[in-house]
Amino acid sequence: MALTLACIMILAGAADAKVYLDVYGTTFKKITIGVPEFKGERTDKSTSEMSGVLNRDLDLSGFFITAPASLIDKELLNEGIQKTEVNFNSWRSIGIDLVCKARVQVANGELSLEAFVYDTLDGSMMLAKRYKAKPSEWRRVTHRLADDIIFAATGEKGIMSSRILFTAGRRNLKEVYLSDFDGQNVTRLTNYRSITLSPSLSPNGKYLAYTSYKEGKPNLYVSDFDKKNEIFVDRSEGMKIGTAWMNNSTLVYSHTSGRTSTIYAFDVGSRSKRVLLQRDGILTSPTVAPDGSKLIFVSDMYGTPQIFSKMLPSGEVKRLTYHGNYNSAPSFSPKGDLVAFACKVGGFEVCTMNADGSNQRVLTNDGSVNDSPQFSPCGRYIIYTSMKGGVNKVNVMLFNGENKRTLRFTDFAEEQPKFAP
Amino acid sequence: MKRIALLLVVLSLIFVGCAQKTVQTAPPVSTTGTQDRALSDEERARIAEEELARAERDRLSREQERLAGILKDVYFDFDSYAISGSELPKIEGVSSFMKQDRGIKMVVEGHCDERGTVDYNLALGQKRAEAVKDYLVKMGVESSRVRTISYGKEVPAETGNTEEAWAKNRRAHFKIDQKG
């Protein structure tokens, strides 16, 4: 990435203080944070928008309540950013737990952002950072600050600097896109003027797998970004869908044709495939646990779509879902302990369960079609699609179902989102 | 005058519903013409071309209507690729059509409604298309003359999230295989 972002710790050890939020507990209380408009002699539009972007990021994270601008009076707004200039009693009196003070300067074509986060209870400094970047990269700098504040408060980095892979389009025309999490820098990765589906990036980001109808029928391809060429994975008759990578060079995909369905592991290097499982009827949505120990997939072997697991290489098939007549689209959490999936309970809702099928929870409840849940690389968020007014849009929520937010990338219907590595 | 006579012959041929190949011999007539009669010849040629185009359009739409009467969508229940008894006559109709004209090859498209997950619907559409193909083969159509393609829920026939729209979208659709 071309981003040249210098990040200097002003105070060593400021961030490894106490963890404010244990987000893996059953419940947690959100922290109220005040982010007054950033200081700075430069008042051009982009820099004055930075505090707005930071507020939005902190809200989206699910760990903070952001204080509305109307709550912050002139006196507080006019304070300096140094610890000695902040009246912590006043901030505490309006219910603010943390206050983020920042100054932006642009000099010699370089943007510099100096930011402090104070705990209003005792005036201690929770975070102190300085960032340098090109002025045009002000959004990325702000997202970096948001992720650092989230790290300081929760012990793990946020997702505001991540990128999302998805498909977007309309009837008979669908392409694969990559975008920054905030909807900026939307890049179209395919241009086949056809239906292109189920994109999946290898963990190292070198390969993109997808199913496309560009040759008149659904064939499975892998694009090699380094060599800038395209590899035919499977062009035989039937439906081929690659849903997950086992490692940097092995794609797992399902093939339904004739009486049977087959789950294959395809090695991009040798261009050879081996059978992981073959059955009558439907096998689809195969994905492999992060440690490679087991495969989960969807099968209709008992009449309705249900989720199954199979220890690799040759273990037995075990059924994981029994509740309801439609459980599909499973995906592992990065630690492999949880599986997100879609189930039919009236509408189609996003659920999670333990990898052994226990402890199933329904996380959405809007009665529409919620589909394609995928965990963030940190495991704390689930990205998925939700159909509103007949159009699919990408949503994100905490892994416990809280703090649902809609993300905006294009004007088209968007589907099959994934966090890009 | 010979040319005009020829045009009249061509036109009359169109009106009696001539075969496509006769129609296609007409265009060269319109491209020729002597200098002094150019205008009226061109005019007549243009009219003739329009008539030809209209006749071709009519023929195509009649053909499409005729095909639509034979190639009817086969409908399915939610999350099912079992063909219900009431839908079988549609497939039987297609099989006798294919047996009459052995040159025809068919694509069976499998489609789903908007409910359910993307991946599962892609597989389900394939099974629907295969189920219809299996029955065609059972009725005596050669397997090599039928291809199957699943579109999952990507190409709905009807938009809208009503039970009526969903029912129309859960379908197997027949298309003459143009690739032969």
Interface residues (C-beta under 8 A of the other chain):
Chain A: R171 N172 K174 I195 L197 S198 T211 Y213 G216 K217 P218 E237 G238 M239 I241 T243 S254 T256 S257 G258 R259 S261 G281 I282 L283 T284 S285 V298 T304 P305 N325 Y326 S328 A329 A342 K344 F348 V369 D371 S372 M387 G390 E415 Q416
Chain B: D79 E114 R115 G116 T117 V118 D119 Y120 L122 A123 L124 G125 Q126 K127 E130 R147 T148 I149 S150 Y151 G152 E154 V155 P156 T159 G160 N161 K179
